[in-house]
Amino acid sequence: MSASPCCGSNAVATVASYRCKVVEHYWVNQRYKYIRLEADAPVARITRAGQFYQLKCPTTLEHEPFLLRPMSVYGAGPEDNRVEFLYNVTGVGTKAMATLPEGSDMDIVGPLGNTFTFSPEYRRILVIARGVGLATMAPLIRDAAKASVDITAVMSARSSADLMEKEFLRGASADVRAVFDADGTSSIEAMEVLLRQLIEEQRPDAVYTCGSHRLLMLLQRVLGDYPQIIGEVAMEQRMACGMGVCLSCVRLFDCDGDRKFLRVCREGPVFPIREVVGEVEFG
Ligand SMILES: Cc1cc2nc3c(=O)[nH]c(=O)nc-3n(C[C@H](O)[C@H](O)[C@H](O)COP(=O)(O)OP(=O)(O)OC[C@H]3O[C@@H](n4cnc5c(N)ncnc54)[C@H](O)[C@@H]3O)c2cc1C
């Protein structure tokens, strides 16, 4: 079993720009859209779970997105030129992207960033996802299912209408525990009880999360009691270039007592949970 690397060093190299055709594009629920692209060159075999692409969203009459927008790979393959994204329609870029008809063109740059630490030798993984974190971790679910590694998925959402369990598992079997804001089961207190119980009973080899800073901080505390379990988070920091140049996405990390700023786009987006320094809350 490989140990989680210090401060996001699972680097993956090949980056290129691709002209893609939108081949499928539809609403999954009221807030999320699924898009499948066909690139002009093979992308699936060089794309890993946890990595992301920078998407060139179109200019419309209403929206003029300037920067490319980072999106985690939701799926890649089985065809070599196929890549998929699941995205929350939230602001200028994603609203413009949501208007793209099937058959239109879209440029993407990637794959960017590093990947999760994962071994087919693991017995079980525990995945804790909320919101867009679900899109980021879906390829990890696929890798685990392919390797017959048992999966426990704790899915947190506002309500059952936002859960997207089918989109997350994509046919994989998992021990799913759904928690909701609507009934209080997603509160930090309730989640701490649930996570400690799952870890005690199931002893996962690795724990992964994405999509919630509060859950990340909770996991950091809980995993403090289980030093043998690998813990990783895919971080969603606001970023501009996505390639390590502009430094707009730096975050503070503590690597064995050595505090340093690292670029989420370049050294991440996957980092050991234990090394993230929590955000300071002002006011
Ligand atoms: C590595 C990475 C992977 C991501 N993967 C996905 C994904 O798979 N699916 C998905 O829906 N979103 C994902 N995001 C977030 C996505 O990039 C932003 O939601 C998107 O850029 C918003 O663009 P916009 O122009 O529509 O919104 P804007 O008008 O720029 O912002 C609208 C809202 O989104 C928030 N936002 C903007 N950028 C980010 C960001 N980088 N992270 C978190 N919140 C942000 C803003 O605070 C604001 O509330 C990812 C972000 C990163 C850094």
Ligand as a Chemical Component Dictionary entry (heavy atoms), coordinates in Angstrom:
data_LIG
# 
_chem_comp.id                   LIG 
_chem_comp.type                 NON-POLYMER 
_chem_comp.pdbx_formal_charge   0 
_chem_comp.three_letter_code    LIG 
# 
loop_
_chem_comp_atom.comp_id 
_chem_comp_atom.atom_id 
_chem_comp_atom.alt_atom_id 
_chem_comp_atom.type_symbol 
_chem_comp_atom.charge 
_chem_comp_atom.model_Cartn_x 
_chem_comp_atom.model_Cartn_y 
_chem_comp_atom.model_Cartn_z 
_chem_comp_atom.pdbx_ordinal 
LIG C1  C1  C 0 -10.123 21.977 -9.684  1  
LIG C2  C2  C 0 -11.577 22.399 -9.751  2  
LIG C3  C3  C 0 -12.527 21.491 -10.182 3  
LIG C4  C4  C 0 -13.875 21.866 -10.272 4  
LIG N1  N1  N 0 -14.769 20.952 -10.706 5  
LIG C5  C5  C 0 -16.056 21.320 -10.818 6  
LIG C6  C6  C 0 -17.009 20.376 -11.316 7  
LIG O1  O1  O 0 -16.688 19.222 -11.649 8  
LIG N2  N2  N 0 -18.302 20.781 -11.419 9  
LIG C7  C7  C 0 -18.681 22.071 -11.056 10 
LIG O2  O2  O 0 -19.861 22.366 -11.142 11 
LIG N3  N3  N 0 -17.799 22.951 -10.577 12 
LIG C8  C8  C 0 -16.503 22.613 -10.464 13 
LIG N4  N4  N 0 -15.602 23.536 -10.011 14 
LIG C9  C9  C 0 -16.074 24.887 -9.680  15 
LIG C10 C10 C 0 -16.221 25.672 -10.999 16 
LIG O3  O3  O 0 -14.952 25.896 -11.552 17 
LIG C11 C11 C 0 -16.890 27.004 -10.718 18 
LIG O4  O4  O 0 -18.185 26.775 -10.225 19 
LIG C12 C12 C 0 -16.996 27.794 -12.005 20 
LIG O5  O5  O 0 -15.723 28.237 -12.380 21 
LIG C13 C13 C 0 -17.896 28.938 -11.801 22 
LIG O6  O6  O 0 -17.826 29.724 -12.979 23 
LIG P1  P1  P 0 -18.989 30.731 -13.319 24 
LIG O7  O7  O 0 -18.439 31.720 -14.263 25 
LIG O8  O8  O 0 -20.206 30.004 -13.703 26 
LIG O9  O9  O 0 -19.301 31.384 -11.933 27 
LIG P2  P2  P 0 -18.728 32.716 -11.311 28 
LIG O10 O10 O 0 -19.609 33.843 -11.750 29 
LIG O11 O11 O 0 -17.252 32.847 -11.475 30 
LIG O12 O12 O 0 -19.034 32.346 -9.812  31 
LIG C14 C14 C 0 -20.331 31.923 -9.426  32 
LIG C15 C15 C 0 -20.260 31.256 -8.077  33 
LIG O13 O13 O 0 -19.366 30.136 -8.116  34 
LIG C16 C16 C 0 -18.363 30.273 -7.107  35 
LIG N5  N5  N 0 -17.080 29.814 -7.669  36 
LIG C17 C17 C 0 -16.427 30.328 -8.719  37 
LIG N6  N6  N 0 -15.282 29.671 -8.958  38 
LIG C18 C18 C 0 -15.211 28.714 -8.013  39 
LIG C19 C19 C 0 -14.272 27.693 -7.721  40 
LIG N7  N7  N 0 -13.150 27.570 -8.431  41 
LIG N8  N8  N 0 -14.536 26.865 -6.715  42 
LIG C20 C20 C 0 -15.645 27.009 -5.987  43 
LIG N9  N9  N 0 -16.569 27.943 -6.211  44 
LIG C21 C21 C 0 -16.362 28.783 -7.196  45 
LIG C22 C22 C 0 -18.317 31.741 -6.793  46 
LIG O14 O14 O 0 -17.858 31.972 -5.479  47 
LIG C23 C23 C 0 -19.741 32.162 -6.986  48 
LIG O15 O15 O 0 -20.513 31.901 -5.845  49 
LIG C24 C24 C 0 -14.255 23.185 -9.902  50 
LIG C25 C25 C 0 -13.300 24.097 -9.468  51 
LIG C26 C26 C 0 -11.980 23.718 -9.391  52 
LIG C27 C27 C 0 -10.944 24.699 -8.933  53 
# 
loop_
_chem_comp_bond.comp_id 
_chem_comp_bond.atom_id_1 
_chem_comp_bond.atom_id_2 
_chem_comp_bond.value_order 
_chem_comp_bond.pdbx_ordinal 
LIG C1  C2  SING 1  
LIG C2  C3  SING 2  
LIG C2  C26 DOUB 3  
LIG C3  C4  DOUB 4  
LIG C4  N1  SING 5  
LIG C4  C24 SING 6  
LIG N1  C5  DOUB 7  
LIG C5  C6  SING 8  
LIG C5  C8  SING 9  
LIG C6  O1  DOUB 10 
LIG C6  N2  SING 11 
LIG N2  C7  SING 12 
LIG C7  O2  DOUB 13 
LIG C7  N3  SING 14 
LIG N3  C8  DOUB 15 
LIG C8  N4  SING 16 
LIG N4  C9  SING 17 
LIG N4  C24 SING 18 
LIG C9  C10 SING 19 
LIG C10 O3  SING 20 
LIG C10 C11 SING 21 
LIG C11 O4  SING 22 
LIG C11 C12 SING 23 
LIG C12 O5  SING 24 
LIG C12 C13 SING 25 
LIG C13 O6  SING 26 
LIG O6  P1  SING 27 
LIG P1  O7  DOUB 28 
LIG P1  O8  SING 29 
LIG P1  O9  SING 30 
LIG O9  P2  SING 31 
LIG P2  O10 DOUB 32 
LIG P2  O11 SING 33 
LIG P2  O12 SING 34 
LIG O12 C14 SING 35 
LIG C14 C15 SING 36 
LIG C15 O13 SING 37 
LIG C15 C23 SING 38 
LIG O13 C16 SING 39 
LIG C16 N5  SING 40 
LIG C16 C22 SING 41 
LIG N5  C17 SING 42 
LIG N5  C21 SING 43 
LIG C17 N6  DOUB 44 
LIG N6  C18 SING 45 
LIG C18 C19 SING 46 
LIG C18 C21 DOUB 47 
LIG C19 N7  SING 48 
LIG C19 N8  DOUB 49 
LIG N8  C20 SING 50 
LIG C20 N9  DOUB 51 
LIG N9  C21 SING 52 
LIG C22 O14 SING 53 
LIG C22 C23 SING 54 
LIG C23 O15 SING 55 
LIG C24 C25 DOUB 56 
LIG C25 C26 SING 57 
LIG C26 C27 SING 58 
# 
